[in-house]
């Protein structure tokens, strides 16, 4: 990934990279929580689970810098991703994005820990399954990006989460219809002012 980012920056583009936890890391953290408590507190789960993306964002920034480009990692809090107060499945209410825009203007590649934000009272929240993809789309809107590309370890769009349901259905017709409905939903979401930009 760092090589792709470096090539994109070398072509004169400003780049924000939104990363997920490394493969298996979230499940490992959930396992640790379940060793400590049969019913872990959701606020504490958000603190714990958000750490996976933080690790990836710092390592990714280091890898990009090793290729000769300035990079800076950010948490959801540092990026100004403000959510509601529903722990483990929060919804983004707005994004200030001031520090991200400043870093981009200063020539940095921004590497954002996806899947997370903070409440108005500054508690860490997570956005649930698919939260890093949601973070990418939301940040792209907040900074008025020309393009939002999503790279994933899943080989397509499925009717269920392939990490949970091993036998999944696949239908091109379903995929296209669903993708168009998601596109329409994203437009409504952005149009109603839930994502703020300057």
C-alpha positions in Angstrom: 0.0 0.0 0.0 2.8 2.5 0.9 4.2 2.1 -2.7 0.8 2.9 -4.3 0.5 6.0 -2.0 4.1 7.1 -2.9 3.4 6.8 -6.6 0.1 8.8 -6.2 1.9 11.5 -4.3 4.7 11.6 -6.9 2.1 12.3 -9.5 1.3 15.6 -7.7 -1.8 14.4 -5.7 -2.7 15.2 -2.1 -3.6 11.9 -0.4 -5.6 10.8 2.6 -5.2 7.1 3.4 -7.8 5.5 5.8 -6.7 2.3 7.2 -8.2 -0.6 9.1 -6.7 -2.9 11.7 -4.4 -5.6 10.4 -6.1 -8.9 9.5 -7.2 -10.8 12.6 -6.3 -7.9 15.0 -9.9 -6.9 15.9 -10.9 -10.5 16.5 -7.8 -10.9 18.7 -8.8 -7.8 20.8 -12.4 -9.1 21.1 -11.0 -12.4 22.4 -8.8 -10.6 25.0 -11.9 -8.6 26.2 -13.9 -11.8 26.5 -11.1 -13.4 28.6 -11.5 -10.5 31.1 -15.3 -10.2 31.1 -18.2 -12.1 29.8 -20.0 -8.9 29.1 -17.4 -6.2 28.4 -18.6 -2.6 28.8 -19.2 -1.1 25.3 -17.3 2.1 26.0 -14.3 0.1 27.0 -14.7 -2.1 23.9 -14.5 1.1 21.8 -11.3 2.2 23.5 -9.8 -1.3 23.0 -10.9 -1.9 19.4 -9.9 1.5 18.2 -6.3 0.6 19.0 -6.0 -1.8 16.1 -6.5 1.0 13.5 -4.1 3.3 15.5 -1.3 0.7 15.2 -1.9 0.3 11.4 -2.0 4.1 10.8 1.3 4.7 12.6 3.0 1.8 10.8 1.6 3.0 7.4 2.8 6.5 8.0 6.3 5.2 8.8 6.3 3.0 5.6 5.4 6.0 3.5 8.1 8.2 5.1 10.6 5.4 4.4 9.8 5.9 0.7 10.7 9.5 0.9 7.3 11.2 1.5 6.1 13.2 4.5 3.3 11.4 6.3 1.4 11.9 9.5 -1.0 9.5 11.3 -4.3 10.7 12.9 -6.9 9.2 15.1 -10.6 9.8 14.7 -10.3 12.4 17.5 -7.5 14.2 15.8 -9.3 14.2 12.5 -12.4 15.8 14.1 -14.8 12.9 13.5 -17.7 13.7 15.8 -20.2 10.9 16.4 -23.3 10.2 18.4 -23.0 8.4 21.8 -23.9 4.9 20.7 -20.8 2.8 21.5 -19.7 0.0 19.1 -22.0 1.3 16.3 -21.8 5.0 16.4 -23.0 7.2 13.5 -21.0 10.2 12.3 -22.7 13.5 13.0 -20.0 15.8 11.5 -16.4 16.1 10.6 -14.4 19.2 11.3 -11.2 18.0 9.5 -9.2 21.1 10.2 -6.0 19.3 11.1 -6.3 17.0 8.1 -6.7 20.0 5.7 -3.7 21.7 7.4 -1.5 18.6 7.1 -2.5 18.2 3.4 -1.7 21.9 2.8 1.7 21.4 4.5 2.5 18.6 2.1 1.9 15.5 4.3 0.2 12.3 3.3 -2.6 11.9 6.0 -3.0 8.4 7.3 -6.2 8.1 9.3 -7.1 5.4 11.7 -10.6 4.4 10.3 -13.5 2.9 12.2 -13.5 5.5 15.0 -14.5 8.9 16.2 -15.4 10.7 19.4 -18.5 12.0 21.0 -19.1 15.7 21.9 -17.9 14.8 25.4 -14.7 13.2 23.9 -15.4 9.6 24.5 -13.9 7.3 21.8 -16.5 5.5 19.6 -16.3 2.9 16.9 -18.5 2.8 13.8 -19.2 -0.9 13.7 -18.5 -3.4 10.8 -17.4 -1.6 7.7 -16.5 1.4 9.8 -13.2 2.1 8.0 -14.9 2.2 4.6 -17.5 4.6 6.0 -14.6 6.7 7.5 -13.0 6.8 4.0 -16.2 8.0 2.3 -16.9 10.5 5.0 -13.4 12.0 5.0 -13.4 12.2 1.2 -16.6 14.2 1.4 -15.3 16.4 4.2 -12.1 17.4 2.3 -13.9 17.6 -1.0 -11.7 14.9 -2.5 -11.9 14.3 -6.3 -11.8 10.5 -5.7 -12.3 7.9 -3.0 -10.8 4.5 -3.7 -11.5 1.6 -1.4 -9.1 -1.4 -1.3 -10.2 -4.4 0.7 -9.3 -8.0 1.4 -12.8 -9.2 0.3 -13.0 -10.2 -3.3 -16.4 -8.7 -4.0 -19.7 -7.3 -2.7 -21.7 -10.0 -0.9 -25.2 -10.3 0.6 -23.6 -11.0 4.0 -20.3 -10.5 5.8 -18.0 -13.3 4.4 -16.1 -13.3 7.7 -19.3 -14.3 9.6 -21.3 -16.3 7.0 -19.1 -18.8 5.1 -21.8 -19.6 2.5 -22.7 -16.3 0.9 -24.8 -15.4 -2.0 -23.5 -13.6 -5.0 -25.6 -11.9 -7.6 -24.3 -9.3 -10.1 -27.9 -7.9 -10.4 -28.1 -7.7 -6.6 -24.7 -6.1 -6.4 -25.4 -3.3 -8.9 -28.8 -2.5 -7.4 -27.4 -2.5 -3.9 -24.4 -0.3 -5.0 -26.7 2.2 -6.6 -28.8 2.4 -3.4 -25.7 2.9 -1.3 -24.7 5.6 -3.7 -28.1 7.3 -3.3 -27.9 6.9 0.4 -24.4 8.5 0.5 -25.6 11.5 -1.5 -28.5 12.1 0.9 -26.2 11.7 3.9 -23.8 14.3 2.6 -26.5 16.6 1.3 -28.2 16.9 4.7 -25.1 18.6 6.2 -24.0 15.7 8.4 -20.5 16.1 7.0 -19.1 19.6 7.3 -16.4 21.1 5.2 -15.0 24.7 5.0 
